[in-house]
Structures are given as C-alpha cells and as structure tokens.
Amino acid sequence: MAFKGLDWTELAVKWGITVSNRNDDEILCDLDKRISYSVSLNEVLESNVIDDARKFLSSLTKNEMYKQPLFQGLLAIEDDLTFIKYFRVLLPHMWV
C-alpha cells in the first residue's frame, strides 16, 4: 500500500485497524496501542511499524501544510526508538 499523505487513518487501514463507524479518538487509541506494542523501552520489536510510520510521514511532508521544519526534522531522526517516540506524540496532528 502506498501512502497518499492525507491523514493518519491511512496507517490504521494499513495496520488492519477498523476506521468505519468509529470516532477519531477510538482510532487514535488503537493506533497508539499498535505503536506501543512495536517497541519496548530499549528496542524495536517490529521494524515494519517503524518503516510504515516513516513512509507515511514521508508522504505527508509532500503536502504543503506539512513541509515544516518540525515534520522534516522528525523524518530526519535516524534512531528508530527516538523517531517513534516523537511520532506517537505528533500523530494526532497529522491530517490535512
């Protein structure tokens, strides 16, 4: 699945999280759980989740609204644990 960079529901669909007939808070809660299950305190348990998050953010930053230093800087973080830590915090704000 190629991300279009529209909003975080694309990640939900990719990860098999139901989006129909659910409010944003419910979907975001499930996304947060999925991300939290992919890492421990000091290691990545599921690198595919990190890869998907990076691909999604990369597509999102092609949108003029997200060509901002904050999101560009987040995308530039090489350490996966650091990246996903801040990605989780900013995810609710990633929609067009």
TACOR-V507920 format. One record per pair of residues at least 24 apart in sequence whose C-alpha atoms are under 8 Angstrom apart, sorted by the first residue. I is the first residue (numbers start at 1). J is the second residue. D is the distance in Angstrom with one decimal. If there is no record, write none. Layout:
BEGIN
i: {I	I}
j: {J	J}
d: {D	D}
END
This chain:
BEGIN
i: {3	3	3	4	4	4	5	5	5	5	5	5	5	5	6	6	6	7	7	7	7	8	8	8	8	10	11	11	11	28	32	35	35	39	42	43	44	44	50	50	53	53	60	65}
j: {55	56	59	56	59	60	56	57	58	59	60	61	62	63	60	95	96	60	94	95	96	91	92	94	95	56	52	53	56	92	88	84	88	81	81	81	80	81	80	84	84	87	94	96}
d: {7.2	5.7	6.2	7.8	6.0	7.2	6.2	7.2	7.7	4.5	3.8	7.4	7.4	7.2	6.5	5.9	5.6	7.6	5.7	3.9	6.0	6.9	7.5	6.1	6.2	7.9	7.5	7.5	7.2	7.0	6.7	7.8	7.4	7.4	7.4	6.9	7.3	6.7	6.8	6.7	7.8	7.8	7.7	7.4}
END
